């Protein structure tokens, strides 16, 4: 397909402008010798011009030796010597946004690219493309491809003890997108509760949507019921399997208290974020809160971005039947935001056991990597460490340091060492002294070859002041 901007021709005849554009593309090398050009009708249709205009341009190019015409085959670029003729160069602008480059990024919460099962994923994609029919190009169901929803329901039953209907599963491109869709079907005047400290993107979503939200404190058993009740929240976001960033596992008693709280009033809901339930290393995963729910008040959310790759933007939520009916009624005109081909590929990837084998490999790697990082931190003679927490689940550690530096000074010192670093106090909406001087070290994307140097640079933060 060749498309040209005919608004730039000014007073030049159409066929002369087209002739000049094609000639410049040939001389500049954009159109290589032997390239077959579109037919007269195709080029006319694509550019909104007449066939006669195209014919005039092609004939002039043939006369000058830039094109050759082959009977019943079409028009082809002739062998001509390339020249330095160029169209006016497009002005270069500095990038509007550019990622910072770090020696180590301890805030990265995604799997290393090297861990992605490229060959297996390629094989599955080929199978889908070879065996798939028209369903691959048809518009997918707005809540997601049924085969993937059925596969997820089966997987959750095997691994999390959850009995869910595929008809209550919604597929979407990322948790943020699903969250935005979710809040549209919850009561507009609802007060939302957020764990404090907690996942920083959630309050931003609330604020962007103009919602009222409250901070809910944490204790050793999970989210504080006293703080939750005092907040007068109607909807609460929790991560009971493995809280981020504290790493707290919500106790069985606290889980039941949460479910009782939700059942006390109509339109109270719990949003269960099960973001890294797969990564528990020395014990089995704790049953999901959703599997204990008998009052249909738990909204379950999870993603494959953490377990496969951030570029595979496939996440899902499971809605209680009441909310699912509301979702279908109000959202059925939206298109699904994930490509059908990727959804069918993921379904097959799970069905054939590849996903669980991939998770098994990741668990071994993350456990080994976490233990190695703990050992390296403890061997450091520069880091003033007083406590290390984590390593039994998830992919981050909490490292408390004994220092007079503020958390802002620690982060600034880390930047000077080429390290991107978060402190626990950054995850708070309200300050609390007990959360200061604690480093949050994500190691999912950490390379063992740079670990020693990364820890050495961390130590430099506390010796350069």
C-alpha positions as CSV (number, residue, x, y, z in Angstrom):
1,X,0.0,0.0,0.0
2,X,1.3,3.5,-1.0
3,X,-0.4,6.5,0.5
4,X,0.7,10.1,-0.1
5,X,-0.5,13.4,1.4
6,X,-2.0,15.2,-1.6
7,X,-2.7,18.3,0.5
8,X,1.0,19.1,0.2
9,X,0.8,19.4,-3.6
10,X,-0.3,23.0,-3.6
11,X,-1.1,24.0,-7.3
12,X,0.8,21.0,-8.8
13,X,-1.4,18.7,-10.9
14,X,-2.4,15.4,-9.2
15,X,-0.6,13.1,-11.6
16,X,2.7,15.2,-11.4
17,X,2.6,15.2,-7.6
18,X,2.0,11.4,-7.6
19,X,4.8,10.9,-10.1
20,X,7.2,13.0,-8.0
21,X,6.4,11.2,-4.8
22,X,7.0,7.7,-6.3
23,X,10.2,8.9,-8.1
24,X,11.6,10.2,-4.8
25,X,10.7,6.9,-3.0
26,X,12.6,5.0,-5.7
27,X,15.7,7.3,-5.7
28,X,15.8,7.3,-1.9
29,X,15.7,3.5,-1.7
30,X,12.3,3.4,0.0
31,X,11.0,1.5,-3.0
32,X,13.6,-1.2,-3.9
33,X,14.4,-2.5,-7.4
34,X,11.9,-5.3,-8.3
35,X,9.2,-4.1,-5.9
36,X,5.8,-4.6,-7.4
37,X,3.7,-1.5,-7.1
38,X,-0.1,-1.5,-6.4
39,X,-2.4,-1.8,-9.4
40,X,-3.8,1.4,-10.8
41,X,-7.2,0.7,-9.2
42,X,-5.6,-0.1,-5.8
43,X,-3.4,3.0,-5.7
44,X,-6.4,5.2,-6.9
45,X,-8.6,3.7,-4.2
46,X,-6.1,4.1,-1.4
47,X,-5.3,7.7,-2.2
48,X,-8.8,8.9,-3.2
49,X,-7.8,9.8,-6.7
50,X,-8.8,8.7,-10.2
51,X,-7.4,5.7,-12.1
52,X,-6.5,8.2,-14.9
53,X,-4.3,10.1,-12.5
54,X,-2.4,7.0,-11.5
55,X,-2.1,5.9,-15.1
56,X,-0.5,9.3,-16.1
57,X,2.0,9.1,-13.3
58,X,2.9,5.4,-14.0
59,X,3.4,6.1,-17.8
60,X,5.7,9.0,-17.1
61,X,7.8,6.9,-14.7
62,X,8.0,4.2,-17.4
63,X,9.2,6.7,-20.0
64,X,11.9,7.9,-17.7
65,X,13.0,4.4,-16.8
66,X,12.0,4.2,-13.2
67,X,9.3,1.6,-13.7
68,X,8.8,-1.4,-16.0
69,X,5.4,-2.8,-17.0
70,X,4.9,-6.5,-17.3
71,X,1.8,-7.8,-19.1
72,X,-0.7,-9.3,-16.8
73,X,1.7,-8.9,-13.8
74,X,1.7,-5.2,-13.2
75,X,4.2,-2.4,-12.6
76,X,7.7,-3.0,-11.0
77,X,10.5,-0.7,-9.8
78,X,13.4,-0.7,-12.3
79,X,17.1,-0.9,-11.5
80,X,18.2,2.7,-11.0
81,X,21.1,4.1,-9.1
82,X,20.0,5.6,-5.8
83,X,20.7,9.3,-5.3
84,X,20.9,11.4,-2.2
85,X,17.5,13.0,-3.1
86,X,15.3,13.1,0.0
87,X,12.1,14.6,0.9
88,X,12.3,17.4,3.5
89,X,13.5,15.7,6.7
90,X,11.0,15.3,9.5
91,X,12.1,17.6,12.3
92,X,13.4,15.7,15.3
93,X,11.8,16.4,18.7
94,X,13.1,15.3,22.1
95,X,11.0,12.4,23.5
96,X,8.0,13.5,25.6
97,X,8.8,10.7,28.1
98,X,11.8,8.6,28.7
99,X,12.4,5.8,31.2
100,X,15.3,6.4,33.6
101,X,18.2,4.1,33.2
102,X,19.3,2.4,36.5
103,X,22.1,0.0,37.4
104,X,19.6,-1.8,39.5
105,X,15.9,-1.1,39.9
106,X,14.7,-2.4,43.3
107,X,11.2,-1.1,42.6
108,X,10.6,-3.4,39.6
109,X,7.8,-5.8,40.3
110,X,7.9,-7.8,37.0
111,X,9.4,-11.0,35.9
112,X,12.8,-10.9,34.1
113,X,12.4,-11.2,30.3
114,X,14.8,-14.1,30.3
115,X,12.3,-16.1,32.4
116,X,9.6,-15.8,29.8
117,X,8.9,-19.2,28.1
118,X,9.4,-17.9,24.6
119,X,9.7,-21.3,22.8
120,X,6.6,-22.7,24.4
121,X,4.5,-19.5,24.0
122,X,5.6,-19.4,20.3
123,X,4.5,-23.1,19.9
124,X,1.1,-22.4,21.4
125,X,0.6,-19.3,19.3
126,X,1.4,-21.3,16.2
127,X,-1.1,-24.0,17.2
128,X,-3.8,-21.3,17.8
129,X,-3.1,-19.7,14.4
130,X,-3.0,-23.0,12.6
131,X,-6.1,-24.6,14.1
132,X,-8.1,-21.5,14.9
133,X,-10.9,-20.5,12.6
134,X,-13.1,-17.4,12.2
135,X,-13.3,-17.0,16.0
136,X,-9.7,-15.5,15.9
137,X,-10.9,-12.5,13.8
138,X,-14.4,-12.1,15.1
139,X,-15.1,-9.6,17.8
140,X,-14.7,-11.4,21.1
141,X,-17.3,-11.5,23.9
142,X,-17.2,-8.2,25.8
143,X,-16.4,-10.1,29.0
144,X,-13.7,-12.2,27.4
145,X,-13.3,-15.4,25.3
146,X,-15.4,-18.1,26.8
147,X,-12.7,-20.8,26.5
148,X,-10.3,-18.7,28.6
149,X,-12.9,-17.9,31.2
150,X,-13.7,-21.7,31.5
151,X,-9.9,-22.4,31.8
152,X,-9.4,-19.9,34.5
153,X,-12.4,-21.2,36.5
154,X,-10.9,-24.7,36.3
155,X,-7.4,-23.5,37.2
156,X,-8.7,-21.6,40.3
157,X,-10.6,-24.7,41.5
158,X,-7.4,-26.8,41.3
159,X,-5.1,-24.3,42.8
160,X,-7.1,-22.0,45.1
161,X,-10.2,-24.1,46.0
162,X,-12.5,-21.6,44.4
163,X,-15.8,-22.7,42.8
164,X,-16.7,-19.9,40.3
165,X,-18.8,-19.7,37.2
166,X,-17.1,-18.8,34.0
167,X,-20.0,-16.5,33.4
168,X,-18.9,-14.3,36.4
169,X,-15.3,-13.9,35.1
170,X,-14.4,-10.7,33.3
171,X,-11.2,-10.5,31.2
172,X,-9.5,-7.1,30.7
173,X,-6.2,-5.5,29.8
174,X,-4.7,-4.8,33.2
175,X,-5.9,-4.5,36.8
176,X,-6.2,-0.7,36.5
177,X,-8.6,-1.0,33.5
178,X,-10.8,-3.6,35.4
179,X,-10.8,-1.4,38.5
180,X,-12.1,1.5,36.5
181,X,-14.9,-0.6,35.1
182,X,-15.6,-2.0,38.6
183,X,-16.1,1.3,40.3
184,X,-18.7,2.2,37.7
185,X,-21.0,-0.6,38.9
186,X,-20.6,0.1,42.6
187,X,-22.7,2.7,44.4
188,X,-21.5,6.2,43.5
189,X,-21.7,7.4,47.1
190,X,-19.7,4.5,48.5
191,X,-16.7,5.2,50.7
192,X,-13.7,3.2,49.7
193,X,-11.1,1.8,52.2
194,X,-7.4,1.4,51.3
195,X,-4.8,-0.5,53.3
196,X,-2.3,1.9,54.9
197,X,0.5,1.2,53.9
198,X,-0.7,-0.2,50.6
199,X,-0.5,-0.4,46.8
200,X,-0.1,3.2,45.6
201,X,-2.0,3.0,42.4
202,X,-5.3,2.3,44.0
203,X,-5.7,5.8,45.7
204,X,-4.9,7.4,42.3
205,X,-7.7,5.5,40.6
206,X,-10.1,6.6,43.4
207,X,-9.0,10.2,43.0
208,X,-9.2,10.2,39.2
209,X,-12.8,8.9,39.5
210,X,-13.7,11.6,42.2
211,X,-14.4,9.0,44.8
212,X,-14.3,9.3,48.6
213,X,-11.7,7.0,50.2
214,X,-10.1,6.4,53.6
215,X,-6.9,5.0,54.9
216,X,-7.3,1.8,57.0
217,X,-4.5,0.8,59.3
218,X,-2.8,-2.6,59.5
219,X,-1.9,-4.8,62.4
220,X,-0.1,-8.2,62.7
221,X,-3.3,-10.1,61.6
222,X,-4.0,-8.0,58.5
223,X,-6.2,-5.0,58.0
224,X,-7.3,-3.5,61.4
225,X,-11.0,-4.1,62.0
226,X,-11.1,-1.2,64.5
227,X,-9.7,1.1,61.9
228,X,-12.0,-0.3,59.2
229,X,-15.1,0.3,61.3
230,X,-14.1,3.8,62.3
231,X,-13.5,4.7,58.6
232,X,-17.2,4.0,57.7
233,X,-16.0,2.5,54.5
234,X,-18.4,0.5,52.3
235,X,-15.8,-1.1,49.9
236,X,-12.4,-2.3,51.1
237,X,-9.4,-3.3,49.0
238,X,-7.3,-6.0,50.7
239,X,-4.5,-8.4,49.8
240,X,-5.0,-11.2,52.4
241,X,-2.7,-13.8,50.8
242,X,0.4,-11.6,50.9
243,X,0.1,-7.9,51.7
244,X,2.2,-5.5,49.7
245,X,4.4,-4.1,51.0
246,X,4.3,-5.3,54.6
247,X,4.2,-9.0,53.6
248,X,1.5,-9.7,56.2
249,X,-0.7,-12.8,55.8
250,X,-4.2,-12.2,57.0
251,X,-5.1,-14.6,59.8
252,X,-8.1,-17.0,59.5
253,X,-9.9,-15.2,62.3
254,X,-9.4,-11.8,60.6
255,X,-10.6,-13.2,57.3
256,X,-13.9,-14.3,58.9
257,X,-14.2,-10.9,60.6
258,X,-13.9,-9.2,57.3
259,X,-16.6,-11.4,55.8
260,X,-18.9,-10.8,58.7
261,X,-18.3,-7.0,58.3
262,X,-19.2,-7.2,54.6
263,X,-22.4,-9.0,55.4
264,X,-23.7,-6.5,57.9
265,X,-25.0,-4.0,55.3
266,X,-26.2,-4.1,51.8
267,X,-23.7,-3.0,49.1
268,X,-20.7,-3.6,51.3
269,X,-17.9,-5.4,49.3
270,X,-14.4,-6.7,49.7
271,X,-12.0,-6.4,46.7
272,X,-9.5,-9.2,47.1
273,X,-6.3,-8.5,45.3
274,X,-4.5,-11.9,44.9
275,X,-1.7,-10.5,42.9
276,X,1.1,-13.0,43.8
277,X,-0.7,-15.9,45.4
278,X,1.4,-18.4,43.3
279,X,4.6,-17.4,45.1
280,X,4.5,-19.1,48.5
281,X,7.6,-21.2,48.8
282,X,7.6,-23.4,52.0
283,X,3.9,-23.9,52.4
284,X,0.7,-24.2,50.4
285,X,-1.2,-21.1,49.4
286,X,-3.8,-20.0,51.9
287,X,-7.4,-20.4,50.6
288,X,-8.7,-17.3,48.9
289,X,-11.1,-15.1,50.8
290,X,-13.5,-15.6,47.9
291,X,-13.6,-19.3,48.5
292,X,-14.9,-18.6,52.1
293,X,-17.6,-16.1,50.9
294,X,-21.1,-17.3,51.4
295,X,-22.8,-13.9,51.2
296,X,-21.4,-13.1,47.7
297,X,-19.6,-10.0,48.8
298,X,-16.0,-10.7,47.6
299,X,-14.8,-9.3,44.3
300,X,-11.7,-11.3,43.3
301,X,-8.9,-9.8,41.1
302,X,-5.8,-11.3,39.6
303,X,-3.4,-10.8,36.7
304,X,-1.0,-12.8,34.5
305,X,1.3,-9.8,34.1
306,X,3.2,-10.8,37.3
307,X,3.5,-14.5,36.4
308,X,4.1,-14.3,32.6
309,X,5.2,-10.9,31.4
310,X,4.1,-7.3,31.9
311,X,3.5,-7.0,28.1
312,X,0.8,-9.8,28.3
313,X,-1.9,-7.5,29.6
314,X,-4.4,-10.1,30.6
315,X,-6.0,-9.7,34.0
316,X,-9.4,-10.8,35.3
317,X,-11.9,-10.2,38.0
318,X,-14.7,-12.4,39.4
319,X,-17.9,-10.7,40.3
320,X,-20.7,-11.8,42.6
321,X,-23.8,-12.6,40.5
322,X,-25.6,-9.4,41.6
323,X,-22.7,-7.3,40.4
324,X,-22.2,-9.4,37.2
325,X,-25.8,-8.7,36.2
326,X,-25.2,-5.0,36.7
327,X,-22.0,-5.2,34.8
328,X,-23.6,-6.9,31.8
329,X,-26.5,-4.4,31.8
330,X,-24.3,-1.3,31.9
331,X,-21.1,-2.4,30.0
332,X,-22.1,-4.7,27.2
333,X,-21.5,-2.1,24.5
334,X,-17.8,-2.0,25.3
335,X,-15.4,-4.2,23.3
336,X,-13.1,-6.5,25.2
337,X,-9.6,-4.9,25.5
338,X,-7.6,-8.1,25.0
339,X,-7.0,-9.6,21.6
340,X,-8.8,-12.9,20.9
341,X,-5.6,-14.6,19.7
342,X,-3.8,-13.9,23.0
343,X,-6.8,-15.1,25.0
344,X,-7.0,-18.4,23.1
345,X,-3.2,-18.8,23.4
346,X,-3.3,-18.3,27.1
347,X,-6.2,-20.8,27.5
348,X,-4.2,-23.4,25.7
349,X,-1.0,-22.5,27.6
350,X,-2.9,-23.3,30.9
351,X,-4.8,-26.3,29.6
352,X,-1.7,-28.1,28.4
353,X,0.1,-27.6,31.8
354,X,2.7,-25.2,30.6
355,X,1.6,-22.4,33.0
356,X,1.9,-24.5,36.1
357,X,5.3,-25.8,35.1
358,X,6.3,-22.2,34.4
359,X,5.1,-21.2,37.9
360,X,7.0,-24.1,39.4
361,X,10.3,-22.9,37.7
362,X,9.6,-19.3,38.8
363,X,9.1,-20.4,42.4
364,X,12.4,-22.2,42.5
365,X,14.2,-19.2,41.0
366,X,12.6,-16.6,43.2
367,X,13.1,-18.6,46.4
368,X,16.8,-19.1,45.5
369,X,17.2,-15.5,44.4
370,X,15.6,-14.2,47.6
371,X,17.8,-16.4,49.9
372,X,20.9,-15.3,48.0
373,X,20.0,-11.6,48.4
374,X,19.4,-12.1,52.1
375,X,22.8,-13.8,52.5
376,X,24.5,-11.0,50.5
377,X,22.8,-8.3,52.5
378,X,23.9,-10.0,55.8
379,X,27.5,-10.3,54.6
380,X,27.7,-6.6,53.8
381,X,30.0,-4.6,56.1
382,X,28.7,-1.3,55.0
383,X,24.9,-1.7,55.4
384,X,23.7,-0.9,58.9
385,X,21.0,-3.6,58.9
386,X,19.0,-4.3,62.0
387,X,16.3,-6.6,60.5
388,X,15.4,-8.4,57.3
389,X,11.8,-9.6,56.7
390,X,10.5,-11.7,53.8
391,X,11.8,-14.5,51.6
392,X,9.1,-17.0,52.4
393,X,6.7,-15.7,49.8
394,X,6.4,-13.0,47.2
395,X,9.3,-11.3,45.6
396,X,10.4,-8.5,47.9
397,X,12.2,-8.0,51.2
398,X,11.9,-5.4,53.9
399,X,15.2,-4.3,55.2
400,X,15.3,-2.1,58.3
401,X,18.5,0.1,58.6
402,X,19.9,1.8,61.7
403,X,20.6,5.3,60.4
404,X,20.1,8.9,61.2
405,X,19.4,9.6,57.5
406,X,15.9,10.5,56.5
407,X,14.1,8.3,54.0
408,X,14.4,11.2,51.5
409,X,18.1,11.3,52.0
410,X,18.3,7.5,51.6
411,X,16.5,7.7,48.3
412,X,18.6,10.6,47.1
413,X,21.8,8.7,48.0
414,X,20.5,5.6,46.1
415,X,19.9,7.7,43.0
416,X,23.5,8.9,43.1
417,X,24.6,5.2,43.2
418,X,22.4,4.4,40.1
419,X,19.8,2.6,42.2
420,X,16.1,3.1,42.1
421,X,14.8,2.4,45.6
422,X,11.6,2.7,47.6
423,X,11.2,3.1,51.3
424,X,8.2,1.7,53.2
425,X,7.2,5.2,54.3
426,X,6.3,6.0,50.7
427,X,3.5,3.6,50.8
428,X,1.8,5.4,53.6
429,X,-1.0,7.9,53.2
430,X,-0.4,9.1,56.8
431,X,3.1,9.2,58.3
432,X,4.0,6.8,61.1
433,X,7.5,6.6,62.7
434,X,7.5,2.8,62.9
435,X,7.5,2.6,59.1
436,X,10.6,4.8,58.6
437,X,14.1,3.6,57.7
438,X,12.8,0.4,56.0
439,X,13.9,-0.3,52.5
440,X,11.6,-2.2,50.1
441,X,13.7,-4.3,47.8
442,X,11.9,-6.0,44.9
443,X,14.1,-8.7,43.5
444,X,11.9,-10.3,40.7
445,X,14.0,-8.5,38.1
446,X,17.3,-8.7,39.8
447,X,20.3,-10.3,38.0
448,X,22.5,-12.5,40.2
449,X,25.6,-11.2,38.4
450,X,24.9,-7.7,39.6
451,X,23.7,-8.5,43.1
452,X,27.1,-8.1,44.9
453,X,27.7,-4.8,43.3
454,X,24.1,-3.7,44.0
455,X,24.5,-4.4,47.7
456,X,27.8,-2.7,47.7
457,X,26.3,0.4,46.3
458,X,23.5,0.2,48.8
459,X,26.1,0.3,51.5
460,X,27.7,3.3,49.9
461,X,24.6,5.3,50.7
462,X,25.3,5.1,54.4
463,X,29.0,5.9,54.2
464,X,29.0,8.9,51.8
465,X,27.2,11.2,54.2
